[in-house]
Amino acid sequence: MHKVAVVVEDGAEPFGLGSLVEVWGEPEHPEDRTPTFDFQVCTPRPGRVRGRSDFDLIVDRGLDAAADADLVCLAPKYGFLDHDPAVLDLVRASHDRGAYLYAHCSAAFVLAEAGVLDGRSATTHWRFTERMARMYPRVRVQPDVLYVHDGRVVTGAGSAAGIDASLHLMREEFGAAAAAATARRIVVPPHRDGGQAQYIARQVPACDAETLGPLLGWILQHLAEDHAVETLAERAHMSPRTFARRFRDETGATPHAWVNEQRVRAAEELLERTDLSIDRVAADVGFGTAATLRHHFSRVRGVSPQVYRRQFAC
């Protein structure tokens, strides 16, 4: 992935565009050793693009700038149900030639209108998921996730989830270390799983126990230990049922899913940065055996630990 093009239109949402620029449009930072890209912003009619929030954009490039992009991103706009035929043609052509397509927030409606989401799983901002499901019944809309990656098409839930989806793509193409370095530069968590809930309830029932923050930190320092719900609940001084409910409220995931996600992330780093055997990596991150590591790692990453190491080892 070398060239990244972002399509903006009248009514452009500044945060949506900015989240794409933060990941894909930054110049070289030698201290981070992160990849850089031929990043270009384009629009159907070059010139002034009306913004959403009291300022406009001046975009000099037309849609031809995206004709050979490896990744074509669609920034959200206010009138997201108004589709420019030229943008729809670009989406179809990019899909046909095998480019990655990423639609942030309500821009997923462009992909749906172009037909590239037919038969695929996708998401958009939670305010619009029911509308998308009604308008495009051939799209498998997932309303409660941060982002969906189906083939070479990625859709994000909007706002901060746009950064999560971009970091996910960064991780897929360049490995966990590059994604983590990019996240550190932006000052965001390096990874939120796409299946995490879009909306995480923060108003949890009153409880005398401390917040789960210290417990989560402890888990990360002790991944090799047993982390059954009963064991963690006891450490948090809660009943297993209360603990499981509160954990979901605060993290958007079940304890089992969250711990497995952290173990896969830790395995990625060890596979990239060390020459430890697969058995040793499995033991160090808490999966116990190489077979268990391969099962969970392949489910999340789509490749075996050995293949991942060959691709991303430093």
N, C-alpha and C positions, 0 to 999 in steps of 0.2 A: 504494500500500500504506500504509494508515493504522493499522489495528487488527491486533494480533498476539495470539493466544491460545495458551497452552501448557496441554496436558492432562497432569496428573500423577495417578498412582494409587498405591495401597499398594505398598511396596517400591521407591519412587522412588530412582533413582540420583542422588546429589547433584551429581556432576560433569556429568552429562548435562543436568540442569536448569540448573546454573550456566552452562554454555556458551551456552545459549539466552538466559539473562538478560543475560549480558555483551554480546551483540550487539544484542538487540531491546528489552531492558528498562531501559537506562540513561537517566537524565534528560538534559536538554539540556546540552551542553558548547559554549558559544559560541565558545571558542577553536578548536574542531575543525570547526565548521560541518557537523556530521553530522545526519542526520534523526532525529527522535524519534517514538515510536509510542504509541498507546493500548495498553499492554501489560497483559494480564490472565492470571493463572494460575487454572485451574479444575479441577474434579475431579467424578467422578460423584456422590459423596456428600460435600457440604461439611462441613468440620470437621477433625478430626485425620486426617492422612494419614501412615501409617507409613513411615518412611524406611528406607534400606538400611544406614546407617552410624551407629547409636547416637544418632540424633536424628530427631524427627518434624517434620512441617510442619503448620501450621494454614492451611487454604485455605477462604476464605469463599464463593467463587463456585462455582456449579454449572455444568454443561455448557452451559446456555443462554447463558453469557457468550461462548461461541465461535460462536454461531449466525450472527453477522454479521461474523465476523473475516475479514480479507483473507488472512491467513496463519494456518493452524492447525498448531501444532507438537505432536508427540507425544514426550514425554520418556520415556526408557527406564526400565524397572522390572525388579526381580529375577525375578519370576514372569512372564516375557514370553510364555509360552504360554497363560496364563489371560486370556481376553478378556471384557471387560465388554460385554454387548449394547448398552448405552447409548452407549459409546464407538464401537463399530462403526457404529451408526446415525448418530452425529455425523460420522464419517469419510465415510460414503456421501453424506450430505446436503451436506457441505461440498464434496465432489467434484462433485456434481451441479450445484451453483450456481456452480461455477467458481472457488472459492477455491484458493489455493496450499495444498498439504499437504506438510509436512516431518516425516519420521520419523527421529529420531536413534537410531543404534545398533540394538539389538534391537527397538525400537518399530516397525521396518519390518515385523515380523510382524503388527502390527495392520492395517497397510495391506493386506498379503497376505490376511489372514483376511477383511477387508471386501470383497475382490475388486477393489480399485482398481488393483492391480498386475498384473492379468491382461493378458498381452500387452505388458507394459512391461519395460524394463530397470530393475534395482534392485540395491542392495547392502545389506549389514549387516555387523556385526563379523565378522572373518575366522573366529572360532571357530564361527559359526553359519551360514555360507553354505551348507555342504553340507546341513545340516538344512533350510534354507529351500528349496533346490532339490528335495529329496525330498518335502517336504510340499506345495509349491506348484509343480507342474511347468509351469504356464502362465506363471510369472514367469521372465523372462530374468535369472537371477542372475549378477552380475559380482563374482567373489570377490576380485579383486586391485586394487580402486580405492578411492579415498578417499570419493567420493560420486558419485551419479548423478542427473542432472536430465533427466527424461523428461516432456515436456509441462508440466503444472502440479504435478507430483509430484516431490519430492526425497527421496532416501534417503541417509543418511550411514553411514560405517563405524564410528563410535563414538569415544568419548573425544575427543581433540583434533581429529579429523576433523569433529566437530560444529561447531567454530568455522569450519573451512574451508568447509563447506557453507553455513553462514549468511552468511559473507562473500561467497561466490559469489552467493547470492541478493541480497545488498545491492548487489553490483556490477551484476547484471542489471537491477535496478530503479532504482538511483540513480547508477550510474557508478563508474568506477575511483577517482576522487578520494575519494568518500564511503567506499568500502570500505577504501581505504588509510588514511584518517584514523581509521576505527574500529579497524583493525588496530594502528595506532600506539598508540591508547589502551589496547588490551588487551596490547600488547607481544608481538605475534606477527607472523610474516611476512605480508605483505598478500595473498599469493595462492599457494596450492598447487593445481595443476591436478587436476581430479577423476580423471583417468586415472592419476595417480601411484600407485605401489604402496602398499598399506596397510602392509606390513611392509618396511622398508628395512634390509638387512643392514649392520651397522656393523663386523663383524669381517672386514676385507678382507685379502687376502694382503699379507705384508710387502713393503715397497717403499722404496727409498732416496729416492724423490722426495717432495717436500713434499705435504701434504694439498691437495685440490683447492680449498679455500676461497679462497686468494689468486687462483687462476686464474678462479674464478667471478666474483669481484669485478672482475677485469680485463676479462672478457667484457662485463659490464654497462656498463663505462666505454667500451667500444669495439665497440658493437653493429654499427656500420656496416662493420666489417672482415669479411674472409672467416673463417669459423669451421668449416672442414672438419675432420673427425676427425683427419686426418693433420697438419694445421697445429696443432691444439690439443694433440695427443699430443706433437709435437715440443717445444712450449712447456713441457709438463709433464714432459719428459724420460722419456717412456714409449714403448713400442711402441704402434701404433694399437690392437691387440687388447687389450693390458693396459689401456690408457687407457679404451677403451669399456666394458670390464667394471667397472673401478673407478668410472667415472662413474655407471654404473647402480647400483652398490652404494651410493654416497654420496648420490645425488639421487633415485633411484627412476625416472629417465627416461633415455632415450638422449640423447646430445649434441645431435643434430639437433632432437629434440622440445623439449628444454630451451631451446635458443637461440631457437627459433621462439616459444616461450611468452613469453620475455623481450621479444622484439621486438614481439609483439602488445601486451603490457602497456605498453611504452614508447609505442607508437602510440596507445593509449587516452589516455594522459596528454597527449600532444601535441594530439590531436584535441579534448580537453576544454579545455585551457588556452591554446591558441594558435590563430591563424588561418592557420597555414602551409598551403600547398597540399598536396593529397594526394600529389603527386609528391615534394615536399620531405620530407614525413613519411616516405614510403617509403624515401627515400635516407638520412635521418637514423637510422632504426632498423635499417637493414641489409637491407631487402627489395629494394632496388634500383629497382624499377619500381612504378607505381601498380597495375598488373594483378596483380603478385605479392602486394602488400599486400592488395588486395581478396580474393584467393583465400584467403590464410591467415586474414585478419581475419573474413571471412564464415563460414569453417568453424568458427572458435572462438566468435564472438559471435552468429552467426545473422543478422547484418545487415551492410550495407556500411559502410565508413568514413564515407561521407557521411551516412547515416542515423544512425549513432552520434553524429556530431558534432551534428546537429540536435537529438538527444534530450538530450545530456549536456553540451553546451558551457557553460562557466561564463559 
